[in-house]
Amino acid sequence: MRNENYFYSIEDQRTTSIKIKRSIFICTLEYVNSIEKAKNFISRISKENKTATHNCWAYILGEKGDIFHCSDAGEPSGTAGKPMLNTLQSHDMTNIAAVVTRHFGGVKLGVRGLIDAYSTSVKYTLDQKPLKLQIQSMEIDIKVCYEFNDILLNQIKNYLYRIKNTTYTDKIAHRVEIERKDYAAVDGLLSEYQSQGKLKFSLLRPK
């Protein structure tokens, strides 16, 4: 069952190669945020490996990972694309495309063997580096007087995803990022302080 609140992706393309009973399985993962980009990536990797026996693929998109598709690309039905997709989903991934290129080594793996090989190839590649949390966030600019800064930060610390930057002039200016689900609470708090003349804030474009 997928996590409904948090999803992950990767920042940079990553590729690994594993050998299973003489067959070589090369998994390439890429960050994508549209069906068009996913298809372009799959097409590019498949063309780069056009002499391979198979180029099987899967992708997941959307804030909640609710757009997905996969293909066995000539392998027996259900032995490649679906296991790849299941592996991505079990890691709570979104905005990602995977291609597993197989160079057949002369030894048949059977249905169970293929399922394990394709899922293992994706899992091995995901495990190479930490995954990047994908959050639905908003950015807020806050200008606050020096004497109230510590109080402000203490009040909003439980809502902060991160402080993106801070500058110091006659006032302290923070650009903060919060999760979208927390905006109502933060807006209420900041509005009260703004009405008291302790700070000024403005919402930037939603991310």
Buried (B, 14 or more C-beta within 10 A) or exposed (E): EBEEEEBBBBEEEBBBBBEBEEBBBBBBBBBBBEEEBBBBBBEEBBEEBEEBBBBBBBBBBEEBBEBBBBBBBEBEEEBBBBBBBBBBBBBBBBBBBBBBBBBEBEEEBEEEBBBBBBBBBBBBBBEEEEBBEBBBBBBBBBBBEEEBBEEBBEBBEEBBBEBEEEEEEEBBBBBBBBBEEBBEEBBEBBEEBBEEEBBBBEEEEEE
